[in-house]
Amino acid sequence: MDAALRDTAHALKGSCRQIGAVRMATLSEQLQRRSEAGATAAEVKSLLDEIEMQFALVQNTLKDKGHSG
């Protein structure tokens, strides 16, 4: 996979860690590592699907805590 995917996954990992979204950070790290190792499109899609589900959970949690976004 390309450098843009790796770099984006790396940035997302850091942002997730800053807000305490541990599972999402872990998935982002997996995406970063898999992209460095030459992940297939199916592997990338699977991880992105998981990240998307985690994003929805994080977003709801932040809304419940009174943070807008």
C-alpha positions in Angstrom: 0.0 0.0 0.0 1.1 3.6 -0.4 2.7 6.0 2.0 -0.4 8.1 2.2 -2.3 5.3 3.9 0.6 4.6 6.3 0.9 8.3 7.2 -2.8 8.7 7.7 -3.1 5.6 9.9 -0.1 6.9 11.9 -1.8 10.3 12.4 -5.1 8.7 13.3 -3.4 6.5 15.9 -1.9 9.5 17.6 -5.1 11.4 17.7 -7.0 8.4 19.1 -4.4 8.0 21.8 -4.8 11.6 22.8 -8.5 11.3 23.4 -8.3 7.8 25.0 -9.8 5.9 22.1 -7.6 2.9 22.8 -9.3 0.3 20.6 -9.4 2.7 17.7 -5.7 3.6 18.2 -4.9 -0.1 18.2 -6.7 -0.7 15.0 -5.0 2.4 13.4 -1.7 1.0 14.5 -2.5 -2.4 12.9 -3.5 -0.5 9.7 -0.2 1.4 9.7 1.8 -1.8 10.2 -0.1 -3.8 7.6 0.2 -1.0 5.1 4.0 -1.0 5.7 4.0 -4.8 5.1 2.1 -4.6 1.9 -1.5 -5.4 3.0 -4.0 -6.5 0.4 -7.0 -4.4 -0.4 -9.2 -6.9 1.5 -7.1 -6.5 4.6 -7.2 -2.7 4.4 -11.0 -2.8 3.9 -11.5 -5.1 6.9 -9.4 -2.8 9.2 -11.1 0.3 7.8 -14.5 -1.3 8.5 -13.5 -1.9 12.1 -12.1 1.6 12.5 -15.4 3.0 11.2 -17.4 1.0 13.7 -15.1 2.2 16.5 -15.4 5.8 15.3 -19.1 5.6 15.7 -18.7 4.4 19.3 -16.2 7.1 20.1 -18.3 9.7 18.5 -21.4 8.6 20.6 -19.3 8.5 23.8 -18.0 12.0 23.2 -21.6 13.3 22.5 -22.8 11.6 25.7 -20.1 13.4 27.6 -21.2 16.8 26.2 -18.5 17.3 23.6 -19.7 18.5 20.3 -18.2 17.5 16.9 
